[in-house]
């Protein structure tokens, strides 16, 4: 299963400015709305980055996969997801997951709250929260400097991303984990949400 690898010239600049990468996704959406930046207790500054630990891009990709697997497992009820594209930059890698379950406007904040709760319990630092009505998002950082996020974009589709810190350059294989629905191999962009859930697709707080 091959995943797209694209060089993103602007990503290094974005990282240098400290802007969360997932807000720059190619899917239609907006980063408007109220954004609070977090200095809450939790994960450290990530100074012990992947390069200092001898991690390469493949190992960073595997760590990113594990981070995404973990937060998806922490979102209950389960949602259906598929792999998004993997991208590499000068010294880092980004893994993505696309949620295929329909999450109604009334349930989107609950979805984000469950991801944020999981991250706080695991001592991540909450970096920013976007409370935009249409395109809300939450961004966090692990102790080892990995950035993780959940965001809602065009047509209310949820996206999860994990961005590695600077690591040693290497080849990056496709994710080993199997999606819990159709793989959509070779399909990009992925379809809009098309799986109904009694909970996530319904109304209510």
Backbone as ProteinMPNN parsed JSONL, in Angstrom:
{"seq_chain_A": "XXXXXXXXXXXXXXXXXXXXXXXXXXXXXXXXXXXXXXXXXXXXXXXXXXXXXXXXXXXXXXXXXXXXXXXXXXXXXXXXXXXXXXXXXXXXXXXXXXXXXXXXXXXXXXXXXXXXXXXXXXXXXXXXXXXXXXXXXXXXXXXXXXXXXXXXXXXXXXXXXXXXXXXXXXXXXXXXXXXXXXXXXXXXXXXXXXXXXXXXXXXXX", "coords_chain_A": {"N_chain_A": [[0.849, -1.191, 0.0], [0.819, 1.965, -1.098], [1.67, 5.228, -0.195], [1.141, 8.714, -0.677], [3.954, 10.847, -1.092], [4.942, 13.961, -0.528], [6.815, 16.826, -1.052], [6.777, 19.589, 1.024], [7.33, 22.747, 0.745], [6.622, 24.933, 2.329], [6.258, 23.989, 4.865], [8.435, 23.817, 6.634], [8.816, 26.494, 7.198], [6.407, 27.082, 8.426], [6.608, 25.483, 10.707], [8.768, 26.748, 11.94], [7.587, 29.087, 12.716], [5.913, 28.218, 14.628], [3.283, 27.495, 14.138], [0.445, 25.396, 14.188], [0.557, 22.535, 12.197], [-1.644, 21.114, 11.144], [-3.67, 22.888, 10.71], [-3.141, 23.826, 8.255], [-4.004, 22.192, 6.275], [-4.856, 20.587, 3.132], [-7.485, 20.184, 2.661], [-10.709, 21.667, 2.187], [-11.571, 24.355, 4.267], [-11.542, 26.329, 7.296], [-9.615, 28.42, 9.459], [-10.686, 30.152, 11.144], [-12.369, 31.933, 13.849], [-12.554, 31.732, 17.459], [-9.509, 31.279, 19.041], [-7.685, 29.698, 21.479], [-4.567, 29.735, 23.015], [-2.55, 27.319, 24.556], [-0.908, 27.152, 27.662], [-0.993, 25.25, 29.44], [-0.489, 22.89, 32.122], [1.429, 19.958, 31.498], [2.774, 18.146, 28.792], [6.244, 18.581, 28.106], [8.593, 20.912, 26.607], [9.552, 19.625, 24.406], [12.233, 19.587, 23.831], [13.931, 17.491, 23.853], [14.241, 16.257, 21.159], [13.411, 14.158, 18.268], [15.74, 13.833, 16.727], [17.864, 14.139, 18.5], [17.533, 11.831, 19.93], [18.26, 9.952, 18.133], [16.379, 9.083, 16.326], [14.91, 8.124, 13.205], [13.185, 9.026, 10.103], [11.421, 6.926, 9.425], [11.058, 5.614, 11.897], [9.934, 7.735, 13.266], [7.565, 8.028, 11.833], [6.302, 5.636, 12.517], [5.966, 6.052, 15.263], [4.236, 8.233, 15.11], [2.021, 6.956, 13.949], [1.31, 5.288, 16.08], [0.534, 7.199, 17.97], [-1.734, 8.282, 16.728], [-3.331, 5.983, 16.519], [-3.797, 5.587, 19.236], [-5.258, 7.865, 20.144], [-7.552, 7.627, 18.582], [-8.548, 5.255, 19.592], [-9.264, 6.206, 22.035], [-11.522, 7.661, 21.584], [-14.845, 7.385, 22.002], [-18.169, 6.546, 21.173], [-16.691, 4.242, 18.748], [-15.25, 5.444, 15.705], [-15.32, 5.278, 12.108], [-12.413, 5.151, 10.083], [-9.874, 6.164, 7.714], [-6.618, 5.918, 6.203], [-4.911, 8.96, 5.616], [-2.843, 10.944, 3.371], [0.718, 10.454, 3.623], [3.25, 12.744, 4.354], [6.502, 14.13, 3.826], [9.121, 16.252, 5.035], [11.948, 18.484, 5.23], [13.25, 17.448, 7.557], [11.38, 15.881, 8.863], [8.194, 14.153, 9.385], [4.771, 13.625, 8.489], [1.846, 12.031, 9.496], [-1.489, 11.064, 8.651], [-4.99, 10.746, 9.406], [-8.252, 10.164, 8.221], [-11.543, 10.748, 9.062], [-14.329, 8.803, 8.429], [-16.821, 8.572, 9.417], [-19.909, 10.214, 9.831], [-20.058, 13.15, 11.551], [-22.174, 14.997, 13.353], [-23.021, 18.549, 13.486], [-23.81, 19.103, 16.097], [-22.425, 17.282, 17.565], [-19.733, 17.683, 17.263], [-18.1, 19.208, 19.028], [-18.136, 17.536, 21.224], [-16.719, 15.373, 20.204], [-14.16, 16.536, 19.863], [-13.668, 17.173, 22.539], [-13.357, 14.656, 23.685], [-11.035, 13.734, 22.493], [-9.258, 15.683, 23.48], [-9.484, 15.242, 26.252], [-8.388, 12.676, 26.422], [-5.728, 13.243, 25.663], [-4.919, 15.007, 27.697], [-5.057, 13.317, 29.922], [-2.938, 11.693, 29.339], [-0.828, 13.324, 29.668], [-0.132, 15.196, 27.7], [0.713, 18.395, 26.306], [-1.668, 20.85, 25.864], [-1.814, 22.766, 23.135], [-3.267, 24.62, 21.567], [-6.668, 25.706, 21.107], [-9.222, 25.813, 18.85], [-12.2, 27.387, 18.595], [-13.988, 27.785, 16.589], [-17.187, 27.884, 15.064], [-17.875, 26.358, 12.786], [-15.499, 25.089, 11.974], [-13.984, 23.749, 14.161], [-11.133, 22.907, 16.265], [-8.444, 21.137, 17.913], [-5.2, 21.241, 19.301], [-2.217, 19.603, 20.245], [0.823, 18.73, 22.063], [3.285, 16.252, 22.467], [5.459, 14.891, 25.045], [7.806, 14.195, 23.779], [7.924, 15.909, 21.685], [6.236, 15.594, 19.469], [3.679, 16.826, 17.414], [0.172, 16.794, 17.636], [-3.153, 16.655, 16.357], [-6.696, 17.294, 16.105], [-9.112, 18.14, 13.806], [-11.901, 19.817, 12.313], [-13.077, 20.115, 9.034], [-13.883, 20.879, 5.614], [-17.281, 20.164, 4.794], [-17.748, 19.217, 7.311], [-15.985, 17.169, 8.002], [-13.852, 15.141, 9.96], [-10.407, 15.291, 10.776], [-7.327, 13.801, 11.64], [-4.017, 14.409, 12.678], [-0.508, 13.779, 12.951], [2.538, 15.156, 13.64], [5.98, 14.864, 13.297], [8.867, 15.758, 15.32], [12.047, 17.255, 14.345], [13.934, 14.858, 12.68], [16.254, 12.2, 11.729], [16.952, 11.864, 8.261], [15.312, 9.493, 6.2], [14.015, 6.705, 4.288], [10.451, 6.295, 4.075], [7.979, 4.072, 4.921], [4.682, 2.896, 3.97], [1.855, 3.186, 6.211], [1.501, 0.603, 8.673], [-0.718, -0.201, 10.079], [-4.092, -1.317, 9.79], [-6.936, 0.232, 8.365], [-10.215, 0.642, 9.858], [-12.231, 0.306, 8.094], [-13.095, 0.705, 4.61], [-10.072, 0.855, 2.661], [-9.422, 2.622, 0.643], [-7.309, 2.677, -1.215], [-5.03, 4.352, -3.291], [-6.814, 6.363, -3.78], [-7.412, 9.75, -3.837], [-8.497, 13.059, -3.412], [-9.865, 11.63, -0.37], [-13.193, 10.212, 0.008], [-16.026, 12.178, 1.165], [-17.475, 12.197, 4.511], [-19.329, 9.217, 5.034], [-20.479, 7.31, 6.6], [-22.907, 6.41, 8.834], [-23.611, 7.013, 12.283], [-25.275, 6.073, 15.217], [-24.793, 7.613, 17.471], [-22.709, 9.638, 16.868], [-23.653, 10.828, 14.54], [-26.009, 11.887, 15.24], [-28.329, 14.204, 16.864], [-28.027, 16.464, 19.647], [-26.302, 17.22, 22.822]], "CA_chain_A": [[0.0, 0.0, 0.0], [1.716, 3.105, -1.244], [1.108, 6.509, 0.218], [1.77, 9.859, -1.348], [5.028, 11.576, -0.42], [5.082, 15.236, -1.199], [7.63, 17.825, -0.367], [6.002, 20.774, 1.321], [8.329, 23.783, 1.019], [6.218, 25.898, 3.342], [6.09, 23.382, 6.178], [9.531, 24.189, 7.528], [8.571, 27.863, 7.642], [5.305, 27.025, 9.364], [7.124, 24.958, 11.969], [9.61, 27.749, 12.574], [6.72, 30.1, 13.299], [5.151, 27.615, 15.711], [1.883, 27.374, 13.778], [0.104, 23.99, 14.049], [0.537, 22.134, 10.801], [-2.891, 20.603, 10.637], [-4.521, 23.972, 10.263], [-2.758, 24.199, 6.9], [-4.307, 21.068, 5.408], [-5.32, 20.914, 1.797], [-8.928, 20.076, 2.59], [-11.353, 22.965, 2.345], [-11.894, 24.633, 5.654], [-11.134, 27.638, 7.772], [-9.056, 28.425, 10.794], [-11.245, 31.308, 11.823], [-12.988, 31.672, 15.133], [-11.782, 31.991, 18.668], [-8.428, 30.329, 19.281], [-6.958, 29.92, 22.723], [-3.304, 29.015, 23.039], [-2.425, 26.703, 25.873], [0.32, 27.001, 28.428], [-1.424, 24.408, 30.543], [0.462, 21.874, 32.564], [1.396, 18.779, 30.638], [4.027, 17.76, 28.15], [7.295, 19.582, 28.114], [8.827, 21.712, 25.416], [9.981, 18.794, 23.292], [13.632, 19.848, 23.49], [14.559, 16.189, 23.567], [13.549, 15.892, 19.937], [13.741, 12.86, 17.712], [17.109, 13.764, 16.215], [18.76, 13.932, 19.627], [17.391, 10.448, 20.37], [18.693, 9.072, 17.066], [15.221, 8.593, 15.587], [14.856, 8.499, 11.795], [11.842, 9.322, 9.635], [10.569, 5.735, 9.523], [10.704, 5.431, 13.307], [9.022, 8.829, 13.614], [6.279, 7.696, 11.234], [5.707, 4.585, 13.337], [5.524, 6.696, 16.498], [3.048, 9.01, 14.757], [0.923, 6.001, 13.799], [0.904, 4.852, 17.417], [-0.177, 8.311, 18.6], [-3.055, 8.374, 16.116], [-4.08, 4.804, 16.958], [-4.168, 5.745, 20.639], [-6.34, 8.834, 20.338], [-8.771, 7.063, 17.994], [-9.062, 4.278, 20.551], [-9.808, 6.948, 23.16], [-12.777, 8.306, 21.183], [-15.909, 6.39, 22.146], [-18.101, 5.319, 20.383], [-15.698, 4.152, 17.685], [-15.565, 6.022, 14.395], [-14.609, 4.645, 10.994], [-11.365, 6.031, 9.573], [-8.978, 5.679, 6.66], [-5.348, 6.641, 6.17], [-4.685, 10.064, 4.711], [-1.498, 10.892, 2.793], [1.924, 10.717, 4.408], [4.123, 13.725, 3.725], [7.784, 14.344, 4.473], [9.737, 17.552, 4.826], [13.405, 18.416, 5.324], [13.705, 16.523, 8.608], [10.233, 15.411, 9.625], [7.177, 13.389, 8.664], [3.404, 13.807, 8.974], [0.871, 10.984, 9.21], [-2.845, 11.592, 8.709], [-6.163, 9.867, 9.378], [-9.477, 10.844, 7.813], [-12.706, 10.096, 9.668], [-15.385, 8.579, 7.457], [-18.095, 8.647, 10.124], [-20.554, 11.527, 9.834], [-20.152, 13.759, 12.887], [-23.102, 16.118, 13.214], [-22.562, 19.786, 14.134], [-24.087, 19.055, 17.535], [-21.523, 16.324, 18.225], [-18.324, 17.955, 16.958], [-17.37, 19.615, 20.217], [-17.97, 16.324, 22.043], [-15.631, 14.619, 19.574], [-12.912, 17.204, 20.238], [-13.492, 17.061, 23.993], [-12.866, 13.312, 24.02], [-9.622, 13.701, 22.124], [-8.508, 16.521, 24.424], [-9.452, 14.547, 27.535], [-7.407, 11.596, 26.303], [-4.387, 13.823, 25.65], [-4.609, 15.528, 29.034], [-4.812, 12.166, 30.808], [-1.636, 11.143, 28.984], [0.172, 14.343, 29.954], [0.244, 16.027, 26.563], [0.434, 19.821, 26.507], [-2.64, 21.396, 24.921], [-1.153, 23.934, 22.543], [-4.261, 25.598, 21.132], [-8.027, 25.233, 20.866], [-9.968, 26.676, 17.934], [-13.61, 27.198, 18.903], [-14.804, 28.202, 15.462], [-18.424, 27.112, 15.042], [-17.897, 25.404, 11.679], [-14.244, 24.364, 11.813], [-13.256, 23.7, 15.435], [-9.938, 22.061, 16.268], [-7.621, 21.143, 19.122], [-3.817, 20.926, 18.985], [-1.464, 19.223, 21.441], [2.225, 18.351, 21.869], [3.737, 15.212, 23.389], [6.729, 15.174, 25.712], [8.912, 13.994, 22.846], [7.891, 16.94, 20.657], [5.321, 15.317, 18.369], [2.448, 17.597, 17.41], [-1.006, 16.019, 17.252], [-4.313, 17.523, 16.254], [-7.972, 16.873, 15.529], [-9.752, 19.335, 13.267], [-13.028, 19.644, 11.408], [-12.885, 20.943, 7.848], [-14.986, 20.906, 4.676], [-18.395, 19.224, 4.968], [-17.761, 18.704, 8.677], [-15.186, 15.947, 8.124], [-12.809, 15.204, 10.985], [-9.073, 14.865, 10.364], [-6.328, 13.686, 12.697], [-2.66, 14.491, 12.155], [0.625, 13.698, 13.877], [3.729, 15.729, 13.011], [7.168, 14.55, 14.073], [9.918, 16.784, 15.425], [13.125, 17.045, 13.388], [14.564, 13.544, 12.832], [17.193, 11.875, 10.664], [16.299, 11.555, 6.987], [15.291, 8.09, 5.796], [12.819, 6.322, 3.557], [9.276, 6.109, 4.934], [7.046, 3.087, 4.378], [3.261, 3.136, 4.217], [1.447, 2.73, 7.543], [1.255, -0.834, 8.802], [-2.032, -0.44, 10.679], [-5.189, -1.426, 8.838], [-8.112, 1.022, 8.736], [-11.351, -0.187, 10.284], [-13.224, 0.376, 7.031], [-12.411, 0.665, 3.315], [-8.735, 1.456, 2.677], [-9.363, 3.667, -0.386], [-5.954, 2.726, -1.769], [-4.894, 5.066, -4.536], [-7.87, 7.367, -3.911], [-7.147, 11.028, -3.172], [-8.833, 13.066, -1.989], [-10.792, 10.604, 0.093], [-14.6, 10.651, -0.005], [-16.577, 12.855, 2.332], [-18.03, 11.214, 5.462], [-20.446, 8.477, 4.447], [-20.871, 6.246, 7.529], [-23.754, 6.974, 9.891], [-23.486, 6.495, 13.639], [-26.411, 6.477, 16.046], [-24.371, 8.668, 18.386], [-21.976, 10.756, 16.29], [-24.398, 11.484, 13.465], [-27.284, 12.364, 15.772], [-28.417, 15.502, 17.503], [-27.824, 16.423, 21.097], [-25.069, 17.791, 23.317]], "C_chain_A": [[0.878, 1.232, 0.0], [1.005, 4.374, -0.851], [1.856, 7.642, -0.463], [2.818, 10.479, -0.474], [5.21, 12.873, -1.167], [5.946, 16.149, -0.395], [6.783, 19.06, -0.176], [6.951, 21.895, 1.695], [7.928, 24.714, 2.138], [6.202, 25.311, 4.751], [7.185, 23.782, 7.135], [9.337, 25.594, 8.057], [7.473, 27.881, 8.685], [5.771, 26.532, 10.72], [7.942, 26.001, 12.696], [8.773, 28.817, 13.253], [5.863, 29.548, 14.426], [3.674, 27.478, 15.423], [1.549, 25.901, 13.606], [-0.056, 23.615, 12.59], [-0.846, 21.786, 10.314], [-3.858, 21.68, 10.25], [-4.235, 24.358, 8.834], [-3.109, 23.115, 5.906], [-4.903, 21.493, 4.09], [-6.831, 20.821, 1.676], [-9.543, 21.444, 2.8], [-11.759, 23.159, 3.78], [-11.37, 25.985, 6.032], [-10.528, 27.5, 9.142], [-9.556, 29.631, 11.568], [-11.792, 30.944, 13.175], [-12.038, 31.932, 16.275], [-10.752, 30.903, 18.881], [-7.754, 30.678, 20.584], [-5.681, 29.107, 22.672], [-3.05, 28.539, 24.441], [-1.021, 26.744, 26.428], [0.02, 26.12, 29.625], [-0.333, 23.429, 30.939], [0.34, 20.668, 31.666], [2.756, 18.545, 30.066], [4.995, 18.92, 28.127], [7.497, 20.211, 26.758], [9.261, 20.894, 24.219], [11.422, 19.037, 22.901], [14.379, 18.554, 23.199], [13.898, 15.656, 22.307], [14.067, 14.584, 19.363], [15.173, 12.743, 17.258], [18.093, 13.479, 17.338], [18.697, 12.497, 20.141], [17.813, 9.458, 19.29], [17.563, 8.521, 16.227], [15.312, 9.022, 14.124], [13.399, 8.664, 11.369], [10.906, 8.115, 9.73], [10.132, 5.493, 10.957], [9.738, 6.516, 13.764], [7.629, 8.573, 13.042], [5.564, 6.63, 12.052], [5.207, 5.142, 14.667], [4.262, 7.529, 16.236], [1.826, 8.11, 14.594], [0.4, 5.56, 15.164], [0.119, 5.945, 18.141], [-1.592, 8.438, 18.036], [-3.928, 7.182, 16.488], [-4.626, 5.018, 18.366], [-5.329, 6.719, 20.809], [-7.637, 8.34, 19.701], [-9.396, 6.028, 18.923], [-9.701, 4.966, 21.757], [-11.099, 7.674, 22.842], [-13.867, 7.249, 21.141], [-17.258, 7.087, 21.979], [-17.069, 5.408, 19.251], [-16.187, 4.832, 16.416], [-14.789, 5.272, 13.322], [-13.603, 5.637, 10.417], [-10.583, 5.351, 8.458], [-7.688, 6.48, 6.726], [-5.417, 7.805, 5.194], [-3.268, 9.968, 4.172], [-0.411, 11.111, 3.829], [2.753, 11.742, 3.651], [5.409, 13.849, 4.533], [8.275, 15.742, 4.155], [11.232, 17.397, 5.071], [13.881, 17.43, 6.379], [12.541, 16.042, 9.451], [9.226, 14.706, 8.74], [5.827, 13.644, 9.315], [2.554, 12.629, 8.533], [-0.519, 11.573, 9.412], [-3.879, 10.469, 8.734], [-7.379, 10.718, 9.033], [-10.665, 10.07, 8.362], [-13.82, 10.012, 8.641], [-16.77, 8.563, 8.096], [-18.633, 10.079, 10.063], [-20.667, 12.01, 11.272], [-21.011, 15.011, 12.745], [-22.549, 17.365, 13.892], [-22.743, 19.76, 15.641], [-23.105, 18.166, 18.286], [-20.045, 16.676, 18.054], [-17.518, 18.371, 18.187], [-17.15, 18.431, 21.155], [-16.817, 15.488, 21.519], [-14.278, 15.217, 19.974], [-12.631, 17.066, 21.727], [-12.923, 15.695, 24.372], [-11.411, 13.135, 23.615], [-8.796, 14.497, 23.121], [-8.4, 15.861, 25.785], [-8.423, 13.431, 27.523], [-5.989, 12.154, 26.378], [-3.994, 14.355, 27.024], [-4.292, 14.389, 29.998], [-3.439, 11.557, 30.559], [-0.534, 12.196, 29.01], [0.715, 15.044, 28.721], [0.002, 17.491, 26.95], [-0.558, 20.275, 25.441], [-2.101, 22.727, 24.417], [-2.143, 25.016, 22.136], [-5.603, 24.91, 20.938], [-8.72, 26.264, 19.984], [-11.45, 26.386, 18.147], [-14.519, 27.725, 17.798], [-16.027, 27.295, 15.355], [-18.423, 26.04, 13.963], [-16.663, 24.525, 11.624], [-13.438, 24.346, 13.122], [-12.076, 22.738, 15.354], [-9.27, 22.129, 17.632], [-6.245, 20.612, 18.745], [-3.064, 20.627, 20.276], [-0.044, 18.83, 21.055], [2.593, 17.302, 22.909], [5.058, 15.625, 24.038], [7.915, 15.059, 24.767], [8.851, 14.941, 21.653], [7.034, 16.65, 19.444], [4.081, 16.195, 18.51], [1.302, 16.734, 16.932], [-2.205, 16.957, 17.218], [-5.523, 16.76, 15.758], [-8.65, 18.142, 15.049], [-10.915, 18.945, 12.365], [-12.865, 20.624, 10.258], [-14.097, 20.827, 6.93], [-15.987, 19.791, 4.882], [-18.395, 18.582, 6.351], [-16.966, 17.428, 8.871], [-14.068, 16.145, 9.133], [-11.506, 14.624, 10.45], [-8.164, 14.813, 11.593], [-4.955, 13.701, 12.048], [-1.661, 14.342, 13.283], [1.87, 14.131, 13.114], [4.943, 15.449, 13.879], [8.031, 15.783, 14.291], [10.976, 16.498, 14.363], [13.829, 15.72, 13.683], [15.525, 13.316, 11.671], [16.451, 11.442, 9.404], [16.396, 10.061, 6.695], [14.078, 7.87, 4.898], [11.679, 6.093, 4.539], [8.305, 5.159, 4.245], [5.603, 3.507, 4.67], [2.9, 2.642, 5.62], [1.136, 1.24, 7.559], [-0.147, -1.128, 9.332], [-3.114, -0.437, 9.611], [-6.34, -0.536, 9.279], [-9.268, 0.106, 9.11], [-12.537, -0.086, 9.32], [-12.494, 0.268, 5.701], [-11.08, 1.403, 3.356], [-8.605, 2.612, 1.689], [-7.953, 3.81, -0.956], [-5.952, 3.41, -3.135], [-5.944, 6.137, -4.759], [-7.472, 8.624, -3.146], [-7.723, 12.154, -4.022], [-9.824, 11.967, -1.635], [-12.224, 11.125, 0.027], [-14.947, 11.438, 1.258], [-17.178, 11.814, 3.274], [-19.27, 10.534, 4.896], [-20.941, 7.341, 5.338], [-21.678, 6.876, 8.665], [-23.535, 6.244, 11.211], [-24.674, 6.979, 14.441], [-26.035, 7.633, 16.965], [-23.784, 9.857, 17.634], [-22.768, 11.509, 15.219], [-25.715, 12.086, 13.959], [-27.22, 13.751, 16.351], [-28.158, 15.354, 18.991], [-26.481, 16.959, 21.491], [-24.042, 16.763, 23.597]], "O_chain_A": [[1.588, 1.51, 0.966], [-0.172, 4.548, -1.167], [3.041, 7.535, -0.777], [2.627, 10.631, 0.732], [5.599, 12.868, -2.335], [5.812, 16.231, 0.826], [6.14, 19.529, -1.116], [7.348, 21.994, 2.856], [8.793, 25.242, 2.836], [6.138, 26.056, 5.729], [6.925, 24.058, 8.306], [9.647, 25.875, 9.215], [7.564, 28.582, 9.693], [5.39, 27.078, 11.755], [7.841, 26.141, 13.915], [9.196, 29.394, 14.254], [5.166, 30.301, 15.107], [2.875, 27.356, 16.352], [2.3, 25.195, 12.932], [-0.734, 24.311, 11.835], [-1.203, 22.122, 9.185], [-4.804, 21.407, 9.511], [-4.988, 25.13, 8.241], [-2.573, 23.104, 4.798], [-5.394, 22.612, 3.943], [-7.408, 21.316, 0.707], [-8.98, 22.286, 3.501], [-12.238, 22.232, 4.433], [-10.821, 26.709, 5.201], [-10.868, 26.592, 9.9], [-8.926, 30.074, 12.529], [-11.699, 29.795, 13.607], [-10.879, 32.301, 16.084], [-11.096, 29.721, 18.9], [-7.303, 31.807, 20.782], [-5.704, 27.925, 22.327], [-3.301, 29.259, 25.408], [-0.059, 26.407, 25.738], [0.663, 26.212, 30.671], [0.612, 23.179, 30.19], [-0.733, 20.387, 31.133], [3.772, 18.715, 30.74], [4.603, 20.087, 28.128], [6.666, 20.06, 25.862], [9.33, 21.425, 23.111], [11.815, 18.737, 21.774], [15.325, 18.523, 22.412], [13.097, 14.724, 22.363], [15.011, 13.982, 19.876], [15.776, 11.676, 17.381], [19.029, 12.695, 17.178], [19.663, 11.993, 20.713], [17.734, 8.248, 19.503], [17.772, 7.568, 15.477], [15.736, 10.139, 13.826], [12.487, 8.468, 12.171], [9.734, 8.263, 10.076], [8.963, 5.199, 11.209], [8.831, 6.254, 14.554], [6.626, 8.868, 13.692], [4.353, 6.711, 12.258], [4.144, 4.747, 15.145], [3.333, 7.528, 17.045], [0.731, 8.451, 15.041], [-0.809, 5.471, 15.374], [-0.849, 5.655, 18.843], [-2.54, 8.676, 18.785], [-5.122, 7.339, 16.744], [-5.772, 4.674, 18.656], [-6.279, 6.431, 21.537], [-8.718, 8.607, 20.228], [-10.618, 5.934, 19.03], [-10.566, 4.395, 22.421], [-11.716, 8.25, 23.738], [-13.812, 6.324, 20.331], [-17.475, 8.133, 22.592], [-16.64, 6.492, 18.857], [-17.375, 4.802, 16.093], [-13.731, 4.702, 13.592], [-13.903, 6.823, 10.278], [-10.629, 4.133, 8.29], [-7.67, 7.596, 7.247], [-5.919, 7.661, 4.08], [-2.557, 9.012, 4.48], [-0.593, 11.858, 4.79], [2.939, 11.622, 2.44], [5.412, 13.696, 5.754], [7.9, 16.338, 3.145], [11.73, 16.272, 5.115], [14.808, 16.659, 6.134], [12.706, 15.817, 10.65], [9.369, 14.661, 7.518], [5.735, 13.851, 10.525], [2.534, 12.267, 7.356], [-0.711, 12.467, 10.236], [-3.674, 9.396, 8.165], [-7.512, 11.85, 9.499], [-10.775, 8.863, 8.146], [-14.212, 11.019, 8.053], [-17.779, 8.543, 7.391], [-17.879, 11.038, 10.228], [-21.294, 11.36, 12.108], [-20.612, 15.972, 12.089], [-21.699, 17.261, 14.776], [-21.935, 20.322, 16.381], [-22.967, 18.282, 19.504], [-19.189, 16.02, 18.649], [-16.382, 17.932, 18.364], [-16.108, 18.33, 21.803], [-16.027, 14.955, 22.298], [-13.365, 14.493, 20.373], [-11.486, 16.864, 22.131], [-12.099, 15.594, 25.281], [-10.643, 12.467, 24.307], [-7.743, 14.035, 23.561], [-7.343, 15.909, 26.413], [-7.675, 13.252, 28.485], [-5.141, 11.6, 27.078], [-2.858, 14.17, 27.461], [-3.363, 14.491, 30.8], [-2.844, 10.971, 31.463], [0.547, 11.997, 28.456], [1.879, 15.442, 28.689], [-0.82, 17.781, 27.819], [-0.312, 20.102, 24.248], [-1.953, 23.684, 25.176], [-1.884, 26.202, 22.34], [-5.678, 23.716, 20.648], [-8.796, 27.442, 20.332], [-11.907, 25.269, 17.907], [-15.676, 28.069, 18.043], [-15.921, 26.082, 15.534], [-18.913, 24.933, 14.189], [-16.752, 23.35, 11.271], [-12.328, 24.876, 13.171], [-12.029, 21.867, 14.486], [-9.5, 23.058, 18.406], [-6.126, 19.66, 17.973], [-3.249, 21.313, 21.282], [0.259, 18.625, 19.88], [2.258, 17.438, 24.086], [5.689, 16.595, 23.619], [8.919, 15.752, 24.939], [9.631, 14.802, 20.711], [7.095, 17.397, 18.467], [3.502, 16.296, 19.592], [1.431, 16.021, 15.937], [-2.261, 17.935, 17.964], [-5.409, 15.733, 15.09], [-8.754, 19.114, 15.797], [-10.911, 17.884, 11.74], [-12.558, 21.799, 10.461], [-15.222, 20.691, 7.41], [-15.624, 18.638, 5.111], [-18.981, 17.516, 6.539], [-17.235, 16.672, 9.804], [-13.417, 17.19, 9.158], [-11.499, 13.603, 9.762], [-8.231, 15.676, 12.468], [-4.745, 13.087, 11.002], [-1.925, 14.727, 14.422], [2.215, 13.556, 12.082], [4.939, 15.76, 15.07], [7.938, 16.749, 13.533], [10.807, 15.58, 13.56], [14.27, 15.488, 14.808], [15.605, 14.126, 10.748], [15.443, 10.738, 9.477], [17.438, 9.443, 6.916], [13.223, 8.746, 4.767], [11.909, 5.741, 5.696], [7.863, 5.411, 3.124], [5.351, 4.366, 5.515], [3.579, 1.767, 6.157], [0.589, 0.688, 6.604], [-0.701, -2.193, 9.059], [-3.065, 0.338, 8.656], [-6.694, -0.542, 10.457], [-9.296, -1.063, 8.725], [-13.681, -0.357, 9.684], [-11.365, -0.222, 5.669], [-10.961, 2.445, 4.0], [-7.764, 3.491, 1.877], [-7.463, 4.922, -1.156], [-6.757, 3.094, -4.01], [-5.97, 6.761, -5.82], [-7.224, 8.567, -1.942], [-7.47, 12.207, -5.226], [-10.529, 11.445, -2.498], [-12.448, 12.335, -0.006], [-14.253, 11.365, 2.272], [-17.37, 10.665, 2.877], [-20.154, 11.192, 4.348], [-21.727, 6.503, 4.897], [-21.192, 7.762, 9.368], [-23.306, 5.035, 11.249], [-25.047, 8.15, 14.366], [-26.846, 8.525, 17.214], [-24.299, 10.969, 17.744], [-22.562, 12.707, 15.024], [-26.445, 12.715, 13.193], [-26.173, 14.398, 16.33], [-28.083, 14.243, 19.516], [-25.604, 17.145, 20.646], [-22.937, 17.094, 24.025]]}, "name": "protein", "num_of_chains": 1, "seq": "XXXXXXXXXXXXXXXXXXXXXXXXXXXXXXXXXXXXXXXXXXXXXXXXXXXXXXXXXXXXXXXXXXXXXXXXXXXXXXXXXXXXXXXXXXXXXXXXXXXXXXXXXXXXXXXXXXXXXXXXXXXXXXXXXXXXXXXXXXXXXXXXXXXXXXXXXXXXXXXXXXXXXXXXXXXXXXXXXXXXXXXXXXXXXXXXXXXXXXXXXXXXX"}
